[in-house]
Amino acid sequence: MFIEIDNLNEKVKVELSPSVEYSSNCTLMDFPDVNFSSAMGPIYHTIKVISSLDLIREEYELTETVDEQFSEKYWINKEEDKIILAKLVITEFPNEWKEQIDESWAYWLDALDGDHAVIGSRADEILERGIYDDDLFEFGSLFYVKDLEIHHEFNSSKFAIDLLRFTFGNLIRDRTGILFVIPQERIIGEIDKEWKNETKKLIDFYEKSGFTRAFNSINEDVVMEIDLRAF
C-alpha cells in the first residue's frame, strides 16, 4: 500500500507497512456464577488497520511539514504516532449465551438499541421461517457490523472483504453463524462525503463485499447478511 506526500516540492511515494490491532471485551456480572439474562451486553471486537509513522520517518528523509500533511489528510493517533487506515467494530452474541437466557434473539437484543433490535428480529425470522436450507443458524452465533470506517484512499469492497476475512479467520475465529449489517450513513462515516444519505450506494458497497439484502424480510429496515462460512 502506498500514499503520496509532498516533500521539498517533490511528490514522494511512501510505502506503508500495515499491521492490525485487535481488542475484545465484554462485561459479565456476578462472578464466579454468571447470571444469564437479557440485560447482558454483547462481546465487542475492535479491529484497526494501522501503520507506524516512526517507521516511515526512519525510512524516508522527510521535512517537518510532512507531519502536518499527515494530520490534514489521514486519521492519526497522535498518542501512539500511527496512521489509522481502517476501523471495524463488531458485536457478537454467542448462541451459548442465548440458550442460557432462554429467550428469542429479539427479546435479548431489544434491550440494547434500535439497530440491534432490528437484527434480532431478522435472526428470529430466519429461524422461524427456515430461510436457510441447513442448520447454519440453528446453533450459530449472531454478529453485527456496528461500525466500519475505511479511509477514502484505501476504500474498496476488496479491502472490506479482506478485512472481514482476516477478522473471522485469524481474530474472532468463529465461522458458525451470520454476520449482519444495516447500511446507513453512520457505518461508513467519512469514507466518502458523496455517499451521505445515499443508501443505494451503501447497499452496492456491501453487496460487492459479499453481503446479500434480505428482500423477503418482514422488517421494513434494510438489513444485509452473509453466511460466515463464505469467508
PAGUSE-743362 format. One line per 2 residues: for each residue x, y, z of C-alpha. Coordinates in steps of 0.2 Angstrom, whole numbers. Layout:
N
X:Y:Z | ...
***
This chain:
231
0:0:0 | 6:17:-5
2:35:-1 | 9:51:-9
15:66:0 | 24:82:-4
42:84:2 | 53:98:-3
42:102:-18 | 43:84:-24
30:70:-24 | 36:56:-13
28:39:-14 | 28:31:3
26:13:6 | 15:8:21
18:-7:31 | 1:-11:38
-2:-21:54 | -18:-25:64
-23:-20:81 | -36:-31:90
-45:-29:106 | -60:-38:113
-71:-35:128 | -87:-39:137
-95:-37:154 | -101:-52:164
-108:-49:181 | -109:-59:196
-93:-68:196 | -90:-83:198
-108:-88:194 | -114:-78:179
-132:-73:179 | -138:-75:161
-152:-63:157 | -157:-51:143
-148:-37:152 | -131:-45:146
-122:-35:133 | -113:-42:118
-94:-46:116 | -86:-31:107
-72:-34:94 | -62:-19:88
-50:-20:74 | -39:-7:67
-28:-7:52 | -13:5:56
4:10:50 | 18:17:61
24:35:57 | 40:31:66
44:18:53 | 40:30:39
51:43:46 | 66:31:48
65:25:30 | 62:42:21
70:59:24 | 55:69:27
54:88:32 | 43:94:47
29:100:36 | 26:82:31
19:78:48 | 6:92:45
1:84:29 | -2:68:38
-13:76:51 | -23:85:37
-25:70:25 | -26:55:37
-33:49:53 | -19:50:66
-17:43:83 | -6:56:90
-3:47:106 | 4:32:98
10:41:82 | 1:29:70
-9:32:54 | -26:23:55
-31:16:38 | -47:7:44
-58:3:59 | -70:-11:61
-81:-14:77 | -92:-30:78
-104:-35:91 | -105:-54:95
-120:-63:103 | -114:-81:107
-128:-94:104 | -122:-102:120
-127:-87:130 | -144:-86:121
-148:-104:126 | -144:-99:144
-155:-84:143 | -169:-95:135
-177:-81:125 | -178:-75:107
-164:-65:99 | -176:-50:98
-180:-51:116 | -162:-51:120
-156:-38:108 | -171:-26:110
-163:-21:127 | -148:-13:118
-154:-1:105 | -164:0:89
-152:-6:77 | -148:-22:87
-167:-24:89 | -169:-25:70
-155:-38:69 | -163:-48:82
-180:-48:74 | -172:-54:57
-162:-68:66 | -178:-74:74
-187:-73:57 | -173:-84:49
-175:-97:62 | -194:-97:62
-196:-97:43 | -181:-109:40
-175:-97:27 | -158:-106:25
-158:-124:19 | -147:-131:33
-145:-128:52 | -132:-114:48
-140:-103:61 | -149:-115:72
-133:-117:83 | -124:-102:76
-120:-85:84 | -125:-68:79
-113:-55:73 | -116:-37:69
-105:-24:60 | -108:-9:72
-95:2:64 | -85:1:48
-73:16:43 | -61:15:29
-50:30:24 | -56:35:6
-39:32:-1 | -40:14:3
-58:11:2 | -64:-3:-9
-75:-18:-7 | -60:-29:-9
-52:-20:6 | -68:-23:16
-69:-42:11 | -50:-44:15
-53:-36:32 | -68:-46:36
-59:-62:31 | -44:-58:41
-55:-54:56 | -65:-70:56
-51:-81:50 | -37:-75:62
-45:-65:77 | -63:-70:81
-60:-87:73 | -79:-92:73
-87:-95:56 | -103:-103:63
-117:-90:61 | -122:-75:52
-114:-58:51 | -127:-43:49
-126:-25:44 | -138:-11:42
-131:0:28 | -133:18:33
-123:34:34 | -115:32:51
-107:15:47 | -97:22:33
-93:38:42 | -81:48:32
-77:36:18 | -84:47:5
-94:63:8 | -104:60:-8
-111:44:0 | -121:54:13
-139:49:13 | -136:38:-2
-142:21:4 | -141:13:-13
-123:16:-14 | -120:9:3
-130:-6:-2 | -120:-8:-18
-104:-7:-7 | -109:-21:4
-116:-32:-10 | -99:-31:-18
-91:-36:-1 | -102:-52:-1
-117:-47:8 | -135:-50:2
-150:-40:5 | -165:-48:15
-179:-44:2 | -190:-57:10
-190:-50:27 | -205:-43:37
-193:-29:43 | -195:-13:34
-177:-8:38 | -164:-13:25
-154:-27:33 | -140:-36:24
-132:-53:29 | -118:-65:25
-115:-83:29 | -99:-83:39
-93:-99:30 | -91:-88:15
-75:-81:22
***
